[in-house]
């Protein structure tokens, strides 16, 4: 595998990956941040250049110091040749199979090669599939202001605003909000995840809603692959349109900065899926996939 570092190469790869979305979204989004300050110190590997078939984005070696930190030890993978992926994954210079790690991608076909290699290396794999949602920007008349029209289109419906019994304020999150976010994140709730949430909030946009007492009641966070994650609303405040309130601002923010964005929702959360669709996202049939890999010595 080759490591791409030259800005021109990264730009060419970025443009190429855009043509393969949504299947390439995890590497496409991670590459966006690599080209813009690279706050998580990620690196890009390809099997060939310029005629690549597989792209692996991973943290640089000095980042993966903790053998049990799944949150930092994360690989994003996209391939055009799943039948050849086994050879790539088996290479110790690509994947450190002595560590606990996770692989995320938007191609279910990654799993076959991964499971086979993991079995040969005595590594346990826990698989999670969720529903991937992407947003397509509405087409506006050339004379209209896209940003303003977008915000207007995504305003909180009046029927939801009527439920508000207090004043709410939209804010950008900071690291002081990390603990409450981590406490309510289904895939978090531990000290390693807390450090990960803190790092995300230090480097990427997070959005929240405060109630009249200044308490955080609803939020979204973005991470190193441009995914919107960790969305949550305190039960007392659900069904009142706070996700809508943040949503219009989030979408306008990302479009104004040309940042790709997407999200995933658990397959059993049908109500959340319907809300996401009604907001303007569409179900990307390729799905969102995560393989959590744990060497038997750590099980």
Secondary structure in CASP SS format (residue, H / E / C, confidence):
PFRMAT SS
TARGET T0000
AUTHOR 0000-0000-0000
METHOD secondary structure of the structure
MODEL  1
X C 1.00
X E 1.00
X E 1.00
X E 1.00
X C 1.00
X C 1.00
X H 1.00
X H 1.00
X H 1.00
X H 1.00
X H 1.00
X H 1.00
X H 1.00
X H 1.00
X H 1.00
X H 1.00
X H 1.00
X H 1.00
X C 1.00
X C 1.00
X C 1.00
X C 1.00
X C 1.00
X C 1.00
X H 1.00
X H 1.00
X H 1.00
X H 1.00
X H 1.00
X H 1.00
X H 1.00
X H 1.00
X H 1.00
X H 1.00
X C 1.00
X C 1.00
X C 1.00
X C 1.00
X C 1.00
X C 1.00
X C 1.00
X E 1.00
X E 1.00
X E 1.00
X E 1.00
X E 1.00
X C 1.00
X C 1.00
X C 1.00
X C 1.00
X C 1.00
X C 1.00
X C 1.00
X E 1.00
X E 1.00
X E 1.00
X E 1.00
X E 1.00
X E 1.00
X C 1.00
X H 1.00
X H 1.00
X H 1.00
X C 1.00
X C 1.00
X C 1.00
X C 1.00
X C 1.00
X C 1.00
X C 1.00
X C 1.00
X C 1.00
X C 1.00
X E 1.00
X E 1.00
X E 1.00
X E 1.00
X E 1.00
X E 1.00
X C 1.00
X C 1.00
X H 1.00
X H 1.00
X H 1.00
X H 1.00
X H 1.00
X H 1.00
X H 1.00
X H 1.00
X H 1.00
X C 1.00
X C 1.00
X C 1.00
X C 1.00
X C 1.00
X C 1.00
X C 1.00
X C 1.00
X C 1.00
X C 1.00
X E 1.00
X E 1.00
X E 1.00
X E 1.00
X E 1.00
X C 1.00
X C 1.00
X C 1.00
X C 1.00
X H 1.00
X H 1.00
X H 1.00
X H 1.00
X H 1.00
X H 1.00
X H 1.00
X H 1.00
X H 1.00
X H 1.00
X H 1.00
X C 1.00
X C 1.00
X E 1.00
X E 1.00
X E 1.00
X E 1.00
X E 1.00
X E 1.00
X E 1.00
X E 1.00
X E 1.00
X E 1.00
X E 1.00
X E 1.00
X E 1.00
X C 1.00
X C 1.00
X C 1.00
X C 1.00
X C 1.00
X C 1.00
X C 1.00
X C 1.00
X C 1.00
X C 1.00
X H 1.00
X H 1.00
X H 1.00
X H 1.00
X H 1.00
X H 1.00
X H 1.00
X H 1.00
X C 1.00
X C 1.00
X C 1.00
X C 1.00
X H 1.00
X H 1.00
X H 1.00
X H 1.00
X C 1.00
X C 1.00
X C 1.00
X C 1.00
X C 1.00
X C 1.00
X C 1.00
X E 1.00
X E 1.00
X E 1.00
X E 1.00
X C 1.00
X C 1.00
X H 1.00
X H 1.00
X H 1.00
X H 1.00
X H 1.00
X H 1.00
X H 1.00
X H 1.00
X H 1.00
X C 1.00
X C 1.00
X C 1.00
X C 1.00
X C 1.00
X C 1.00
X C 1.00
X H 1.00
X H 1.00
X H 1.00
X H 1.00
X H 1.00
X H 1.00
X H 1.00
X H 1.00
X H 1.00
X H 1.00
X H 1.00
X H 1.00
X H 1.00
X C 1.00
X C 1.00
X E 1.00
X E 1.00
X E 1.00
X E 1.00
X E 1.00
X C 1.00
X C 1.00
X C 1.00
X C 1.00
X C 1.00
X E 1.00
X E 1.00
X E 1.00
X E 1.00
X E 1.00
X E 1.00
X E 1.00
X C 1.00
X C 1.00
X C 1.00
X C 1.00
X E 1.00
X E 1.00
X E 1.00
X E 1.00
X E 1.00
X E 1.00
X E 1.00
X C 1.00
X H 1.00
X H 1.00
X H 1.00
X C 1.00
X C 1.00
X C 1.00
X C 1.00
X H 1.00
X H 1.00
X H 1.00
X H 1.00
X H 1.00
X H 1.00
X H 1.00
X H 1.00
X H 1.00
X H 1.00
X H 1.00
X H 1.00
X H 1.00
X H 1.00
X H 1.00
X C 1.00
X C 1.00
X C 1.00
X C 1.00
X C 1.00
X E 1.00
X E 1.00
X E 1.00
X E 1.00
X C 1.00
X C 1.00
X C 1.00
X C 1.00
X H 1.00
X H 1.00
X H 1.00
X H 1.00
X H 1.00
X H 1.00
X H 1.00
X H 1.00
X H 1.00
X H 1.00
X C 1.00
X E 1.00
X E 1.00
X E 1.00
X E 1.00
X E 1.00
X E 1.00
X E 1.00
X E 1.00
X E 1.00
X E 1.00
X E 1.00
X E 1.00
X E 1.00
X E 1.00
X E 1.00
X H 1.00
X H 1.00
X H 1.00
X C 1.00
END
